[in-house]
């Protein structure tokens, strides 16, 4: 009976729990708020479960997608020379998860949490290059460049020079 009540409650408030970001942060705000900013290509994605607390004396878990990035150009972070990094996000956009795809390159704004770096759709994270279907391993030089990136990367570098 308790399970049925909990299920009805979750289904009725589900829309209220959907991701809400508010206004997108400026480059200045995002640069200050994030612990890691880099450009890299997604090479691996794994769905994992993480402890999320207890409910009625039972351990509850949440799912996260752990994305591994390589070919990094790090603008801000603890290891500016890093060659790869893992970043967690929620598994679905309604839970604020960023929809990464293997083979594509992204500009990622991430925060350091208790279990590592995390990002979501509320940050300035965005695709830098989009690989054509079936060509996930194509040379980056052959991919379409996101024109917005032409101005964003220099703006990040300018903000970091101010410090």
C-alpha atoms as one frame of an Amber mdcrd trajectory, in Angstrom:
protein
   0.000   0.000   0.000   2.810   2.430   0.908   4.494   1.665  -2.402   1.268
   2.409  -4.309   0.843   5.734  -2.496   4.473   6.669  -3.191   4.058   5.756
  -6.864   0.881   7.833  -7.228   2.618  10.749  -5.490   5.660  10.573  -7.791
   3.498  10.380 -10.904   1.411  13.371  -9.808   4.395  15.606  -8.981   6.612
  14.379 -11.833   5.951  17.438 -13.996   6.807  19.668 -11.036  10.178  17.952
 -10.671  11.200  18.527 -14.284  14.387  20.461 -14.960  14.129  24.233 -14.775
  17.223  26.238 -15.515  16.288  29.876 -15.436  18.331  32.326 -17.460  21.450
  30.993 -19.167  24.592  32.267 -17.408  26.923  34.669 -19.196  30.436  33.533
 -20.094  31.705  35.527 -17.088  29.221  33.895 -14.685  29.831  30.408 -16.082
  33.609  30.791 -15.964  33.465  31.827 -12.307  30.953  29.130 -11.297  32.653
  26.153 -12.958  35.727  24.244 -11.821  36.537  22.735 -15.224  36.093  24.186
 -18.710  37.385  22.263 -21.700  36.786  21.174 -25.275  36.897  17.422 -25.858
  35.420  14.536 -27.826  33.144  11.957 -26.189  34.741   8.531 -26.586  32.733
   6.480 -24.099  29.421   6.697 -22.221  28.384   4.392 -19.374  25.114   4.347
 -17.424  25.842   3.862 -13.709  23.875   3.841 -10.467  24.843   6.090  -7.562
  23.506   6.015  -3.980  20.908   8.752  -3.516  19.900   8.200   0.117  17.268
   6.154   1.891  13.505   5.827   1.613  11.610   3.812   4.229  14.851   2.232
   5.428  15.932   1.110   1.957  18.836   2.401  -0.078  17.702   4.435  -3.094
  19.834   4.865  -6.206  19.892   7.341  -9.064  21.244   6.805 -12.544  23.966
   8.951 -14.077  25.698   8.863 -17.429  29.474   8.964 -17.103  31.024  10.400
 -20.268  34.706  10.041 -21.018  36.291  12.815 -23.078  39.650  12.771 -24.879
  41.591  15.180 -27.063  41.194  17.886 -24.469  41.909  21.561 -24.701  41.540
  22.637 -21.062  40.845  26.313 -20.335  40.215  26.012 -16.594  40.729  23.092
 -14.260  42.957  21.326 -11.771  45.023  19.604 -14.484  45.485  21.878 -17.478
  47.589  19.177 -19.199  44.974  16.403 -18.856  44.517  14.082 -21.834  41.159
  12.653 -20.750  38.460  13.382 -18.185  35.170  11.851 -17.059  32.087  13.999
 -16.495  28.715  12.882 -15.113  25.312  14.072 -16.262  21.742  12.926 -15.669
  20.496  10.279 -18.149  17.671  12.425 -19.550  17.012  16.038 -20.496  13.925
  16.265 -18.195  16.350  15.569 -15.316  18.685  18.308 -16.664  21.014  15.759
 -18.301  23.077  16.985 -21.235  22.461  14.874 -24.385  26.079  13.966 -25.214
  26.754  11.660 -28.175  29.805   9.472 -28.740  32.078  10.898 -31.431  30.966
  14.507 -31.077  33.102  17.266 -29.658  31.822  19.615 -26.951  32.710  22.723
 -25.014  31.990  21.566 -21.444  31.457  23.646 -18.322  31.623  21.323 -15.285
  31.530  21.642 -11.514  33.444  19.461  -9.095  31.101  17.415  -6.911  31.594
  14.746  -4.274  32.100  12.030  -6.931  33.856  14.023  -9.659  32.909  16.494
 -12.343  29.274  17.055 -13.333  27.465  19.110 -15.958  23.903  19.636 -17.149
  21.789  21.520 -19.678  21.673  24.580 -17.398  25.353  25.344 -17.987  26.841
  26.794 -21.161  27.927  23.295 -22.278  27.306  22.875 -26.008  28.327  20.867
 -29.052  31.418  22.158 -30.812  31.456  19.665 -33.665  28.726  17.322 -34.806
  29.892  14.116 -36.473  27.767  12.861 -39.384  25.923   9.605 -38.580  28.243
   6.617 -38.962  31.352   8.825 -39.005  31.988   9.186 -35.278  35.744   8.640
 -35.709  36.220  11.080 -38.593  39.077  13.614 -38.399  37.917  16.670 -36.415
  39.228  18.987 -39.152  36.526  17.619 -41.482  33.616  18.369 -39.161  31.359
  21.425 -39.225  32.463  24.105 -36.767  29.816  25.724 -34.563  30.043  29.449
 -35.382  29.071  30.421 -31.819  32.270  28.742 -30.638  34.347  31.259 -32.585
  33.377  33.932 -30.048  32.876  31.815 -26.905  36.370  30.320 -26.571  38.143
  33.717 -26.803  35.633  35.118 -24.277  36.509  32.309 -21.820  40.218  32.974
 -22.309  39.659  36.705 -21.726  37.766  36.026 -18.471  40.508  33.742 -17.199
  43.221  36.328 -17.989  41.431  38.836 -15.713  42.191  36.693 -12.684
